[in-house]
Amino acid sequence: MCRAVALGGQLEQLQQFYEMVSAGREFLELDQWIGALEGKQLLSDLVIDGYTVRLTEPLARAAFFATAGFPTEDKDGLTPEELPVVIARTACDKYKHVTPMGPGAKVTGFMSNLLG
């Protein structure tokens, strides 16, 4: 399963997530993104079945900045269109060492935890 299919199937849920976390603002800010990850306990450093599953705050920040570019005069965070990209980057970082999972499975698993 490719990342686009994994994300595309939940676009409405992603839109709702964006609205809730951004509190209706024009942009999803970094502290809101980190807070959402912390709230779902997605920042972790675990070994599961011999595979390292790790997402640190610096990795989450790097995915955010790589997606949003930040800061600029006309932009203070992620747009709704950029949310799927930051999710895909974050998911692939978190499950980087879980070699049996392909990119689509990594995104699907991460989104299940983020939206569930």
RAGIKA-V751584 format. One line per field, one symbol per residue. psi: psi as a letter, one per 30 degrees, with the letter a starting at -180 (. if undefined). A space follows every 10 residues. Layout:
# RAGIKA-V751584
psi = ???
This chain:
# RAGIKA-V751584
psi = kleeeeeefg eeeeeeeeee efhglekjle eeeeeeeeeg hfjljljkhf kkjkjleeee eeeeefefkk llegkgakle ffeeeeeeee eeeegegiff kleeeeeeee eeeef.
